[in-house]
């Protein structure tokens, strides 16, 4: 029997916890606030920003949007970004990506205060992930994968997990989070030789490559857990993941759909991180911990 892992269910569960924490913070006179920073008008970034604002506001978190034209000078942007970063009323910053090439992302990340970095992109937060330091903020997509696995009680200790994709935003930090749960992790990339061999004995396969139908029936062993992080459009223009869902579904014990899987959790995870960030900046009064 295959269980379809439902991202909306996981997000709703996490939202209940966040609402309680937001209410507690309000009762203590704290108004959690997030800044959403966007350069340019990419439609994907605008949709994600709108979805995030809707989610934050529904949870009682204040939002402020900062948008810049595509051709803003690097100097003007970095100077304003520094002010946003130093604004005491702002507890967390979400930088919509990608940003235009003429603005050096490394400079932006250097400026960002790690305890406002709700998408866990600074080296400080990445380092804390390695040593499992408590007051860290994790990248939201890998954290959303972990929320999904936790909600469905998927035990990772001693399990063989294959992660397909090794980017700094998804694959690499996700591999670290899995290692922190004592999983045995194999991380694959575009140059990995014989992907089927790396996947076919895995208890859990997590694909974050951005390639349609990359994970197919031969990759999946009977009873495996399959998590699809990919967001792609197929030849018919339909939104699909990396996994050939219909071909592998019946072989799996648990599988995530696309849409309705990991993508449905990420903005809620960002809201949780905003509350963690708020707590780290005050005398901790909400006593939150990473999940
Ligand atoms: P990226 O392009 O930065 O990295 C892709 C990684 O996958 C690289 O390490 C690359 O070597 C590897 N890869 C690519 N093709 C491969 C192949 N054929 N075999 C093995 N490895 C391969 O992408 P990213 O930012 O890490 O995102 C990955 C996917 O996840 C994309 O589809 C993206 O849209 C999606 N994504 C989804 C969410 C979400 O909320 N669900 C969030 C972020 C990214």
Boltz pocket constraint, residues with backbone or C-beta under 6 A from the ligand:
constraints:
  - pocket:
      binder: B
      contacts: [[A, 141], [A, 164], [A, 165], [A, 166], [A, 167], [A, 168], [A, 169], [A, 170], [A, 171], [A, 188], [A, 189], [A, 190], [A, 191], [A, 192], [A, 195], [A, 207], [A, 208], [A, 209], [A, 210], [A, 211], [A, 214], [A, 228], [A, 229], [A, 230], [A, 231], [A, 232], [A, 262], [A, 263], [A, 264], [A, 266]]
      max_distance: 6.0
